[in-house]
Amino acid sequence: MLGFADFGAFLGYVLTILVTILCIVYGFLNWNNDGEPVSPSESDILWEKEEKEIDETLG
């Protein structure tokens, strides 16, 4: 098998190349995919409100 010592080494090289190709194809297909918009959670809004109050108190 192309001069490899055993089947495990050959399989390692082949799988590495296949996974690399798969990652490149996946990246190409999802290049400009925006996905779902992220909206702030209720805890994020509360944290931001408290942060503004602290900044106003200190500054």
N, CA, C and O atoms as a Tripos MOL2 file, in Angstrom:
@<TRIPOS>MOLECULE
protein
  236   235    59     0     0
PROTEIN
NO_CHARGES

@<TRIPOS>ATOM
      1 N           0.8310   -1.1870    0.0000 N.3       1 MET1
      2 CA          0.0000    0.0000    0.0000 C.3       1 MET1
      3 C           0.8720    1.2460    0.0000 C.2       1 MET1
      4 O           1.0600    1.8740    1.0420 O.2       1 MET1
      5 N           1.3840    1.5910   -1.1150 N.am      2 LEU2
      6 CA          2.1570    2.8050   -1.3050 C.3       2 LEU2
      7 C           3.3820    2.8880   -0.4010 C.2       2 LEU2
      8 O           3.8550    3.9900   -0.1250 O.2       2 LEU2
      9 N           3.9040    1.7710    0.0620 N.am      3 GLY3
     10 CA          5.1280    1.7550    0.8430 C.3       3 GLY3
     11 C           4.9550    2.0190    2.3280 C.2       3 GLY3
     12 O           5.9520    2.2280    3.0190 O.2       3 GLY3
     13 N           3.7480    2.0180    2.8450 N.am      4 PHE4
     14 CA          3.5350    2.2230    4.2800 C.3       4 PHE4
     15 C           3.8120    0.9260    5.0220 C.2       4 PHE4
     16 O           3.6180   -0.1640    4.4830 O.2       4 PHE4
     17 N           4.2640    1.0510    6.2610 N.am      5 ALA5
     18 CA          4.6430   -0.1190    7.0430 C.3       5 ALA5
     19 C           3.4440   -1.0030    7.3860 C.2       5 ALA5
     20 O           3.5450   -2.2290    7.3270 O.2       5 ALA5
     21 N           2.3420   -0.4120    7.7350 N.am      6 ASP6
     22 CA          1.1600   -1.2070    8.0470 C.3       6 ASP6
     23 C          -0.1110   -0.4620    7.6290 C.2       6 ASP6
     24 O          -0.0730    0.6970    7.2150 O.2       6 ASP6
     25 N          -1.2080   -1.1530    7.7500 N.am      7 PHE7
     26 CA         -2.4800   -0.5970    7.3060 C.3       7 PHE7
     27 C          -2.9070    0.5990    8.1520 C.2       7 PHE7
     28 O          -3.5470    1.5130    7.6330 O.2       7 PHE7
     29 N          -2.5700    0.6180    9.4360 N.am      8 GLY8
     30 CA         -2.9440    1.7230   10.3210 C.3       8 GLY8
     31 C          -2.3330    3.0380    9.8870 C.2       8 GLY8
     32 O          -3.0000    4.0720    9.9260 O.2       8 GLY8
     33 N          -1.0740    3.0190    9.4740 N.am      9 ALA9
     34 CA         -0.4140    4.2430    9.0050 C.3       9 ALA9
     35 C          -1.0650    4.7270    7.7150 C.2       9 ALA9
     36 O          -1.3160    5.9210    7.5490 O.2       9 ALA9
     37 N          -1.3340    3.8070    6.8130 N.am     10 PHE10
     38 CA         -2.0060    4.1590    5.5640 C.3      10 PHE10
     39 C          -3.3800    4.7670    5.8360 C.2      10 PHE10
     40 O          -3.7480    5.7830    5.2480 O.2      10 PHE10
     41 N          -4.1270    4.1360    6.7290 N.am     11 LEU11
     42 CA         -5.4590    4.6160    7.0660 C.3      11 LEU11
     43 C          -5.4020    6.0030    7.7110 C.2      11 LEU11
     44 O          -6.2630    6.8430    7.4490 O.2      11 LEU11
     45 N          -4.4090    6.2420    8.5380 N.am     12 GLY12
     46 CA         -4.2430    7.5520    9.1600 C.3      12 GLY12
     47 C          -4.0300    8.6450    8.1340 C.2      12 GLY12
     48 O          -4.6520    9.7050    8.2210 O.2      12 GLY12
     49 N          -3.1640    8.4070    7.1660 N.am     13 TYR13
     50 CA         -2.9220    9.3960    6.1120 C.3      13 TYR13
     51 C          -4.1660    9.6320    5.2600 C.2      13 TYR13
     52 O          -4.5070   10.7770    4.9630 O.2      13 TYR13
     53 N          -4.8350    8.5710    4.8740 N.am     14 VAL14
     54 CA         -6.0170    8.6940    4.0200 C.3      14 VAL14
     55 C          -7.1340    9.4410    4.7450 C.2      14 VAL14
     56 O          -7.7660   10.3230    4.1640 O.2      14 VAL14
     57 N          -7.3810    9.0960    5.9990 N.am     15 LEU15
     58 CA         -8.4370    9.7700    6.7460 C.3      15 LEU15
     59 C          -8.1050   11.2380    6.9930 C.2      15 LEU15
     60 O          -9.0050   12.0780    6.9930 O.2      15 LEU15
     61 N          -6.8390   11.5600    7.2030 N.am     16 THR16
     62 CA         -6.4390   12.9550    7.3810 C.3      16 THR16
     63 C          -6.7330   13.7640    6.1270 C.2      16 THR16
     64 O          -7.2430   14.8810    6.2100 O.2      16 THR16
     65 N          -6.4190   13.2120    4.9820 N.am     17 ILE17
     66 CA         -6.6760   13.8990    3.7180 C.3      17 ILE17
     67 C          -8.1770   14.0410    3.4770 C.2      17 ILE17
     68 O          -8.6320   15.0980    3.0380 O.2      17 ILE17
     69 N          -8.9530   12.9930    3.7580 N.am     18 LEU18
     70 CA        -10.4000   13.0560    3.5540 C.3      18 LEU18
     71 C         -11.0640   14.0710    4.4800 C.2      18 LEU18
     72 O         -11.9560   14.8050    4.0540 O.2      18 LEU18
     73 N         -10.6400   14.1200    5.7280 N.am     19 VAL19
     74 CA        -11.2160   15.0810    6.6680 C.3      19 VAL19
     75 C         -10.8550   16.5010    6.2590 C.2      19 VAL19
     76 O         -11.6790   17.4060    6.3920 O.2      19 VAL19
     77 N          -9.6470   16.7140    5.7660 N.am     20 THR20
     78 CA         -9.2410   18.0360    5.2970 C.3      20 THR20
     79 C         -10.1130   18.4810    4.1310 C.2      20 THR20
     80 O         -10.5700   19.6240    4.0970 O.2      20 THR20
     81 N         -10.3450   17.5970    3.1890 N.am     21 ILE21
     82 CA        -11.2020   17.9160    2.0420 C.3      21 ILE21
     83 C         -12.6280   18.1980    2.5040 C.2      21 ILE21
     84 O         -13.2640   19.1350    2.0200 O.2      21 ILE21
     85 N         -13.1300   17.3990    3.4330 N.am     22 LEU22
     86 CA        -14.4760   17.6030    3.9590 C.3      22 LEU22
     87 C         -14.5990   18.9670    4.6400 C.2      22 LEU22
     88 O         -15.6000   19.6580    4.4510 O.2      22 LEU22
     89 N         -13.6100   19.3610    5.4190 N.am     23 CYS23
     90 CA        -13.6430   20.6660    6.0920 C.3      23 CYS23
     91 C         -13.6040   21.8120    5.0930 C.2      23 CYS23
     92 O         -14.2860   22.8190    5.2860 O.2      23 CYS23
     93 N         -12.8280   21.6800    4.0430 N.am     24 ILE24
     94 CA        -12.7580   22.7220    3.0180 C.3      24 ILE24
     95 C         -14.0990   22.8540    2.3020 C.2      24 ILE24
     96 O         -14.5630   23.9690    2.0650 O.2      24 ILE24
     97 N         -14.7220   21.7420    1.9580 N.am     25 VAL25
     98 CA        -16.0260   21.7750    1.2890 C.3      25 VAL25
     99 C         -17.0780   22.3790    2.2140 C.2      25 VAL25
    100 O         -17.8850   23.1980    1.7750 O.2      25 VAL25
    101 N         -17.0810   21.9900    3.4810 N.am     26 TYR26
    102 CA        -18.0420   22.5370    4.4420 C.3      26 TYR26
    103 C         -17.8520   24.0440    4.5920 C.2      26 TYR26
    104 O         -18.8300   24.7910    4.6160 O.2      26 TYR26
    105 N         -16.6200   24.4900    4.6920 N.am     27 GLY27
    106 CA        -16.3450   25.9170    4.8070 C.3      27 GLY27
    107 C         -16.7720   26.6780    3.5710 C.2      27 GLY27
    108 O         -17.3080   27.7810    3.6760 O.2      27 GLY27
    109 N         -16.5430   26.1080    2.4070 N.am     28 PHE28
    110 CA        -16.9510   26.7540    1.1590 C.3      28 PHE28
    111 C         -18.4670   26.8820    1.0720 C.2      28 PHE28
    112 O         -18.9750   27.9220    0.6520 O.2      28 PHE28
    113 N         -19.1890   25.8440    1.4630 N.am     29 LEU29
    114 CA        -20.6490   25.8720    1.3820 C.3      29 LEU29
    115 C         -21.2660   26.8370    2.3920 C.2      29 LEU29
    116 O         -22.3270   27.4030    2.1270 O.2      29 LEU29
    117 N         -20.6310   27.0320    3.5280 N.am     30 ASN30
    118 CA        -21.1730   27.8900    4.5810 C.3      30 ASN30
    119 C         -20.4120   29.1960    4.7170 C.2      30 ASN30
    120 O         -20.4150   29.7980    5.7910 O.2      30 ASN30
    121 N         -19.7690   29.6420    3.6650 N.am     31 TRP31
    122 CA        -18.8810   30.8100    3.7140 C.3      31 TRP31
    123 C         -19.5970   32.0570    4.2040 C.2      31 TRP31
    124 O         -19.1390   32.6820    5.1610 O.2      31 TRP31
    125 N         -20.7000   32.4390    3.5860 N.am     32 ASN32
    126 CA        -21.4170   33.6610    3.9440 C.3      32 ASN32
    127 C         -22.7640   33.3730    4.5950 C.2      32 ASN32
    128 O         -23.6870   34.1810    4.4920 O.2      32 ASN32
    129 N         -22.8820   32.2560    5.2470 N.am     33 ASN33
    130 CA        -24.1140   31.8920    5.9230 C.3      33 ASN33
    131 C         -24.2010   32.6740    7.2290 C.2      33 ASN33
    132 O         -23.3890   32.4790    8.1340 O.2      33 ASN33
    133 N         -25.1950   33.5630    7.3210 N.am     34 ASP34
    134 CA        -25.3320   34.3930    8.5140 C.3      34 ASP34
    135 C         -25.8850   33.6190    9.7040 C.2      34 ASP34
    136 O         -25.6370   33.9940   10.8500 O.2      34 ASP34
    137 N         -26.6120   32.5710    9.4570 N.am     35 GLY35
    138 CA        -27.2030   31.8180   10.5500 C.3      35 GLY35
    139 C         -28.3830   32.5550   11.1540 C.2      35 GLY35
    140 O         -28.9230   33.4830   10.5520 O.2      35 GLY35
    141 N         -28.7720   32.1430   12.3280 N.am     36 GLU36
    142 CA        -29.8910   32.7730   13.0070 C.3      36 GLU36
    143 C         -29.4000   34.0100   13.7540 C.2      36 GLU36
    144 O         -28.3230   33.9880   14.3490 O.2      36 GLU36
    145 N         -30.1840   35.0860   13.7270 N.am     37 PRO37
    146 CA        -29.7750   36.2730   14.4840 C.3      37 PRO37
    147 C         -29.8130   35.9910   15.9820 C.2      37 PRO37
    148 O         -30.6900   35.2760   16.4670 O.2      37 PRO37
    149 N         -28.8740   36.5490   16.6930 N.am     38 VAL38
    150 CA        -28.7790   36.3340   18.1280 C.3      38 VAL38
    151 C         -29.4400   37.5060   18.8390 C.2      38 VAL38
    152 O         -29.0500   38.6590   18.6550 O.2      38 VAL38
    153 N         -30.4290   37.2020   19.6410 N.am     39 SER39
    154 CA        -31.0870   38.2620   20.4060 C.3      39 SER39
    155 C         -30.6400   38.1530   21.8620 C.2      39 SER39
    156 O         -30.4340   37.0500   22.3680 O.2      39 SER39
    157 N         -30.4900   39.2870   22.5300 N.am     40 PRO40
    158 CA        -30.0280   39.2370   23.9180 C.3      40 PRO40
    159 C         -31.0770   38.6020   24.8260 C.2      40 PRO40
    160 O         -32.2770   38.8140   24.6510 O.2      40 PRO40
    161 N         -30.6140   37.8310   25.7840 N.am     41 SER41
    162 CA        -31.5320   37.1970   26.7180 C.3      41 SER41
    163 C         -31.9550   38.1930   27.7910 C.2      41 SER41
    164 O         -31.4120   39.2950   27.8810 O.2      41 SER41
    165 N         -32.9110   37.8000   28.5870 N.am     42 GLU42
    166 CA        -33.4180   38.6760   29.6460 C.3      42 GLU42
    167 C         -32.3230   38.9870   30.6650 C.2      42 GLU42
    168 O         -32.2380   40.1080   31.1660 O.2      42 GLU42
    169 N         -31.4950   38.0030   30.9660 N.am     43 SER43
    170 CA        -30.4090   38.2430   31.9240 C.3      43 SER43
    171 C         -29.3690   39.2040   31.3490 C.2      43 SER43
    172 O         -28.7830   39.9920   32.0910 O.2      43 SER43
    173 N         -29.1340   39.1470   30.0400 N.am     44 ASP44
    174 CA        -28.1990   40.0910   29.4150 C.3      44 ASP44
    175 C         -28.7200   41.5210   29.4930 C.2      44 ASP44
    176 O         -27.9610   42.4530   29.7580 O.2      44 ASP44
    177 N         -30.0090   41.6840   29.2640 N.am     45 ILE45
    178 CA        -30.6120   43.0160   29.3210 C.3      45 ILE45
    179 C         -30.5490   43.5560   30.7480 C.2      45 ILE45
    180 O         -30.2290   44.7260   30.9580 O.2      45 ILE45
    181 N         -30.8560   42.7010   31.7310 N.am     46 LEU46
    182 CA        -30.7950   43.1070   33.1320 C.3      46 LEU46
    183 C         -29.3720   43.4730   33.5230 C.2      46 LEU46
    184 O         -29.1590   44.4720   34.2100 O.2      46 LEU46
    185 N         -28.3910   42.6790   33.0950 N.am     47 TRP47
    186 CA        -26.9880   42.9620   33.4010 C.3      47 TRP47
    187 C         -26.5700   44.3080   32.8130 C.2      47 TRP47
    188 O         -25.8890   45.0900   33.4760 O.2      47 TRP47
    189 N         -26.9730   44.5770   31.5820 N.am     48 GLU48
    190 CA        -26.6060   45.8410   30.9430 C.3      48 GLU48
    191 C         -27.2400   47.0310   31.6690 C.2      48 GLU48
    192 O         -26.6110   48.0790   31.8170 O.2      48 GLU48
    193 N         -28.4790   46.8640   32.1170 N.am     49 LYS49
    194 CA        -29.1520   47.9320   32.8530 C.3      49 LYS49
    195 C         -28.4250   48.2120   34.1690 C.2      49 LYS49
    196 O         -28.1930   49.3700   34.5160 O.2      49 LYS49
    197 N         -28.0680   47.1590   34.8980 N.am     50 GLU50
    198 CA        -27.3390   47.3320   36.1530 C.3      50 GLU50
    199 C         -25.9680   47.9520   35.9120 C.2      50 GLU50
    200 O         -25.5050   48.7690   36.7080 O.2      50 GLU50
    201 N         -25.3290   47.5730   34.8350 N.am     51 GLU51
    202 CA        -24.0080   48.1160   34.5020 C.3      51 GLU51
    203 C         -24.0930   49.6190   34.2270 C.2      51 GLU51
    204 O         -23.2210   50.3800   34.6470 O.2      51 GLU51
    205 N         -25.1370   50.0400   33.5260 N.am     52 LYS52
    206 CA        -25.3210   51.4690   33.2590 C.3      52 LYS52
    207 C         -25.5580   52.2430   34.5510 C.2      52 LYS52
    208 O         -25.0320   53.3420   34.7290 O.2      52 LYS52
    209 N         -26.3560   51.6640   35.4560 N.am     53 GLU53
    210 CA        -26.6120   52.3200   36.7390 C.3      53 GLU53
    211 C         -25.3250   52.4660   37.5500 C.2      53 GLU53
    212 O         -25.1040   53.5040   38.1730 O.2      53 GLU53
    213 N         -24.4870   51.4540   37.5480 N.am     54 ILE54
    214 CA        -23.2140   51.5140   38.2700 C.3      54 ILE54
    215 C         -22.3080   52.5630   37.6490 C.2      54 ILE54
    216 O         -21.6660   53.3310   38.3660 O.2      54 ILE54
    217 N         -22.2500   52.6040   36.3230 N.am     55 ASP55
    218 CA        -21.4170   53.6070   35.6460 C.3      55 ASP55
    219 C         -21.8810   55.0250   35.9610 C.2      55 ASP55
    220 O         -21.0590   55.9200   36.1620 O.2      55 ASP55
    221 N         -23.2100   55.2330   36.0060 N.am     56 GLU56
    222 CA        -23.7330   56.5590   36.3240 C.3      56 GLU56
    223 C         -23.4170   56.9400   37.7670 C.2      56 GLU56
    224 O         -23.1370   58.1010   38.0620 O.2      56 GLU56
    225 N         -23.4630   55.9560   38.6640 N.am     57 THR57
    226 CA        -23.1680   56.2160   40.0710 C.3      57 THR57
    227 C         -21.6920   56.5680   40.2620 C.2      57 THR57
    228 O         -21.3660   57.4740   41.0290 O.2      57 THR57
    229 N         -20.8130   55.8670   39.5800 N.am     58 LEU58
    230 CA        -19.3700   56.0850   39.7330 C.3      58 LEU58
    231 C         -18.8670   57.2770   38.9330 C.2      58 LEU58
    232 O         -17.9260   57.9550   39.3460 O.2      58 LEU58
    233 N         -19.4820   57.5280   37.8080 N.am     59 GLY59
    234 CA        -18.8990   58.5210   36.9190 C.3      59 GLY59
    235 C         -19.6300   59.7760   36.8500 C.2      59 GLY59
    236 O         -19.2260   60.6870   36.1280 O.2      59 GLY59
@<TRIPOS>BOND
     1     1     2 1
     2     2     3 1
     3     3     4 2
     4     3     5 am
     5     5     6 1
     6     6     7 1
     7     7     8 2
     8     7     9 am
     9     9    10 1
    10    10    11 1
    11    11    12 2
    12    11    13 am
    13    13    14 1
    14    14    15 1
    15    15    16 2
    16    15    17 am
    17    17    18 1
    18    18    19 1
    19    19    20 2
    20    19    21 am
    21    21    22 1
    22    22    23 1
    23    23    24 2
    24    23    25 am
    25    25    26 1
    26    26    27 1
    27    27    28 2
    28    27    29 am
    29    29    30 1
    30    30    31 1
    31    31    32 2
    32    31    33 am
    33    33    34 1
    34    34    35 1
    35    35    36 2
    36    35    37 am
    37    37    38 1
    38    38    39 1
    39    39    40 2
    40    39    41 am
    41    41    42 1
    42    42    43 1
    43    43    44 2
    44    43    45 am
    45    45    46 1
    46    46    47 1
    47    47    48 2
    48    47    49 am
    49    49    50 1
    50    50    51 1
    51    51    52 2
    52    51    53 am
    53    53    54 1
    54    54    55 1
    55    55    56 2
    56    55    57 am
    57    57    58 1
    58    58    59 1
    59    59    60 2
    60    59    61 am
    61    61    62 1
    62    62    63 1
    63    63    64 2
    64    63    65 am
    65    65    66 1
    66    66    67 1
    67    67    68 2
    68    67    69 am
    69    69    70 1
    70    70    71 1
    71    71    72 2
    72    71    73 am
    73    73    74 1
    74    74    75 1
    75    75    76 2
    76    75    77 am
    77    77    78 1
    78    78    79 1
    79    79    80 2
    80    79    81 am
    81    81    82 1
    82    82    83 1
    83    83    84 2
    84    83    85 am
    85    85    86 1
    86    86    87 1
    87    87    88 2
    88    87    89 am
    89    89    90 1
    90    90    91 1
    91    91    92 2
    92    91    93 am
    93    93    94 1
    94    94    95 1
    95    95    96 2
    96    95    97 am
    97    97    98 1
    98    98    99 1
    99    99   100 2
   100    99   101 am
   101   101   102 1
   102   102   103 1
   103   103   104 2
   104   103   105 am
   105   105   106 1
   106   106   107 1
   107   107   108 2
   108   107   109 am
   109   109   110 1
   110   110   111 1
   111   111   112 2
   112   111   113 am
   113   113   114 1
   114   114   115 1
   115   115   116 2
   116   115   117 am
   117   117   118 1
   118   118   119 1
   119   119   120 2
   120   119   121 am
   121   121   122 1
   122   122   123 1
   123   123   124 2
   124   123   125 am
   125   125   126 1
   126   126   127 1
   127   127   128 2
   128   127   129 am
   129   129   130 1
   130   130   131 1
   131   131   132 2
   132   131   133 am
   133   133   134 1
   134   134   135 1
   135   135   136 2
   136   135   137 am
   137   137   138 1
   138   138   139 1
   139   139   140 2
   140   139   141 am
   141   141   142 1
   142   142   143 1
   143   143   144 2
   144   143   145 am
   145   145   146 1
   146   146   147 1
   147   147   148 2
   148   147   149 am
   149   149   150 1
   150   150   151 1
   151   151   152 2
   152   151   153 am
   153   153   154 1
   154   154   155 1
   155   155   156 2
   156   155   157 am
   157   157   158 1
   158   158   159 1
   159   159   160 2
   160   159   161 am
   161   161   162 1
   162   162   163 1
   163   163   164 2
   164   163   165 am
   165   165   166 1
   166   166   167 1
   167   167   168 2
   168   167   169 am
   169   169   170 1
   170   170   171 1
   171   171   172 2
   172   171   173 am
   173   173   174 1
   174   174   175 1
   175   175   176 2
   176   175   177 am
   177   177   178 1
   178   178   179 1
   179   179   180 2
   180   179   181 am
   181   181   182 1
   182   182   183 1
   183   183   184 2
   184   183   185 am
   185   185   186 1
   186   186   187 1
   187   187   188 2
   188   187   189 am
   189   189   190 1
   190   190   191 1
   191   191   192 2
   192   191   193 am
   193   193   194 1
   194   194   195 1
   195   195   196 2
   196   195   197 am
   197   197   198 1
   198   198   199 1
   199   199   200 2
   200   199   201 am
   201   201   202 1
   202   202   203 1
   203   203   204 2
   204   203   205 am
   205   205   206 1
   206   206   207 1
   207   207   208 2
   208   207   209 am
   209   209   210 1
   210   210   211 1
   211   211   212 2
   212   211   213 am
   213   213   214 1
   214   214   215 1
   215   215   216 2
   216   215   217 am
   217   217   218 1
   218   218   219 1
   219   219   220 2
   220   219   221 am
   221   221   222 1
   222   222   223 1
   223   223   224 2
   224   223   225 am
   225   225   226 1
   226   226   227 1
   227   227   228 2
   228   227   229 am
   229   229   230 1
   230   230   231 1
   231   231   232 2
   232   231   233 am
   233   233   234 1
   234   234   235 1
   235   235   236 2
@<TRIPOS>SUBSTRUCTURE
     1 MET1         2 RESIDUE 1 A MET
     2 LEU2         6 RESIDUE 1 A LEU
     3 GLY3        10 RESIDUE 1 A GLY
     4 PHE4        14 RESIDUE 1 A PHE
     5 ALA5        18 RESIDUE 1 A ALA
     6 ASP6        22 RESIDUE 1 A ASP
     7 PHE7        26 RESIDUE 1 A PHE
     8 GLY8        30 RESIDUE 1 A GLY
     9 ALA9        34 RESIDUE 1 A ALA
    10 PHE10       38 RESIDUE 1 A PHE
    11 LEU11       42 RESIDUE 1 A LEU
    12 GLY12       46 RESIDUE 1 A GLY
    13 TYR13       50 RESIDUE 1 A TYR
    14 VAL14       54 RESIDUE 1 A VAL
    15 LEU15       58 RESIDUE 1 A LEU
    16 THR16       62 RESIDUE 1 A THR
    17 ILE17       66 RESIDUE 1 A ILE
    18 LEU18       70 RESIDUE 1 A LEU
    19 VAL19       74 RESIDUE 1 A VAL
    20 THR20       78 RESIDUE 1 A THR
    21 ILE21       82 RESIDUE 1 A ILE
    22 LEU22       86 RESIDUE 1 A LEU
    23 CYS23       90 RESIDUE 1 A CYS
    24 ILE24       94 RESIDUE 1 A ILE
    25 VAL25       98 RESIDUE 1 A VAL
    26 TYR26      102 RESIDUE 1 A TYR
    27 GLY27      106 RESIDUE 1 A GLY
    28 PHE28      110 RESIDUE 1 A PHE
    29 LEU29      114 RESIDUE 1 A LEU
    30 ASN30      118 RESIDUE 1 A ASN
    31 TRP31      122 RESIDUE 1 A TRP
    32 ASN32      126 RESIDUE 1 A ASN
    33 ASN33      130 RESIDUE 1 A ASN
    34 ASP34      134 RESIDUE 1 A ASP
    35 GLY35      138 RESIDUE 1 A GLY
    36 GLU36      142 RESIDUE 1 A GLU
    37 PRO37      146 RESIDUE 1 A PRO
    38 VAL38      150 RESIDUE 1 A VAL
    39 SER39      154 RESIDUE 1 A SER
    40 PRO40      158 RESIDUE 1 A PRO
    41 SER41      162 RESIDUE 1 A SER
    42 GLU42      166 RESIDUE 1 A GLU
    43 SER43      170 RESIDUE 1 A SER
    44 ASP44      174 RESIDUE 1 A ASP
    45 ILE45      178 RESIDUE 1 A ILE
    46 LEU46      182 RESIDUE 1 A LEU
    47 TRP47      186 RESIDUE 1 A TRP
    48 GLU48      190 RESIDUE 1 A GLU
    49 LYS49      194 RESIDUE 1 A LYS
    50 GLU50      198 RESIDUE 1 A GLU
    51 GLU51      202 RESIDUE 1 A GLU
    52 LYS52      206 RESIDUE 1 A LYS
    53 GLU53      210 RESIDUE 1 A GLU
    54 ILE54      214 RESIDUE 1 A ILE
    55 ASP55      218 RESIDUE 1 A ASP
    56 GLU56      222 RESIDUE 1 A GLU
    57 THR57      226 RESIDUE 1 A THR
    58 LEU58      230 RESIDUE 1 A LEU
    59 GLY59      234 RESIDUE 1 A GLY
